């Protein structure tokens, strides 16, 4: 079986870089994906879904160096599910309201906002980690 999710959105903040006890790099960043549609009354509605993106290895290092808050990217990866429920991870805020966390392990990150060269030419960068695991020796 195969699982692939593709999200297009903007970074909610700069990536946070850390290392596992084994020295494996991991970068995490929030990604906001918007959906705009018309409701039954014809009024435009904007809906934002937030994803928690994790990148491992050289992909993590590249994301940490090259991505910044507000940057538009396409992320391709797999959904990390809650092993207890088989769905998204659920957490509760201080008021005991439930929230879902859609966590994605990235295998590809493509810049949709171009980076410019020294001559001012736009360059679109694709960061690819084809078999990105979870940093603990498990395959992607």
N, C-alpha and C positions, 0 to 999 in steps of 0.2 A: 504494500500500500504506500501511497505517496501523499504528502501534505505540503501545500504551498499557499502562502498568503502574500498578497501584494497590497501595500498601502502607499498612498501619495499624500504628503502633508508637509508641515513645517515643524522644525524643532522648537519645543517649548522652552528649552534652555540649553546651554552648552553641555556637551557630553561630560560625564563624570567618569574618570579613569581610575581603576583600582587593579590590584593583582591578587590572584588566589594564593593560598599558602604554597602551592607548587610553582608559583611564579608566572602563571598564565595570565596575560592581560585581558581585561574585560572592560568595555566602555558601555555605559548606560545613558539613555537620553529619552525624554518624552517626545512623542510625535503626535501632533494634532491633525486629524484628517476631517475636512468639512464636507458636508453634503447639503446642497441647497435645492429646495423643491417648493412647489406651490401647494398650500393646503386646500381644503374643499371650498373655502371662501375666495380663493385666488390670491391669498396673501403669501408673500415669499417667506419661507422658514429656513433658518440656518441651523444645522445640527452638527455639533462637533463631537467626534469620538477620539478619545485619548488612548494611545498605545504606549506601553513601556518597552523600549527597544533595547536589546542587549546584543553586543557584537563581541566576538572573541578573537584572540590571536592577533595576527597582523591586520585584520579588518578593524579590530578595536583600536589599535595604534593609529591607523589611518584616520578613522572617524574622530579620534581625540585631537589629532593635529589639524584636520581640515574642516570640520563641521563647527558651526556656530549657531546660536539662537536665531530663529527666524528663517534659516536657510531652508529652501524647498528641496525635498529629496523623495526618491522612490525607494522603499525598503521591500525586499523580498525575503521571506523567511518562513519559519514554522511557528505555530502557536504553542506556547507552553501551557499545558492544562493542569488543573488541580487534580492530583491523582485520586483524591477522595470522591470528587464529584464528576470528573470527566469534562468539566466545563471551565470557564474562566475562574481565576482565583478571586474569592470574595473576601472583602475586609469590611470592618465597621468603624465609623468615625466616633468621635467623643459622644455624640448624641445617639449612638447605637443604630445609625442609619446604614444599611448595606450598600456597598459599592463593588463594582466588578473591575478587575485589573486584567486587561488584555496584554499579556506579555509575549513578545515576539523575539525569537532568536534569529538575528539577521544572517543571511548568507550573501546577499548582495545589497549594496547601498549605491544609488545613482544620484548624482547632483543634478537637480533641475534648474538651479540658479547657477549660471556659469561663473567659473573662476577666470580671471583675466591674466594673460601672460604679461611680461614686461613691455611688450609692444602694444598691449591693449586688446589683443585678440581674445575672444571668448573661448574657453575650453571647458567642456563638460566631462566630468570625471566619473568613472564607474569603479567602485571598489567591490571586489569579488573574492569571496572566501568559499569556494564551491562545496566543501565538505565541513562547514563550520560545525563544531561540536558544542558541548556545553561547558568546556573547560575542565571537565573531569574525566576525559578519555571516552566519553560517550559520543557516538556519531551524530551528525546533524540531521 
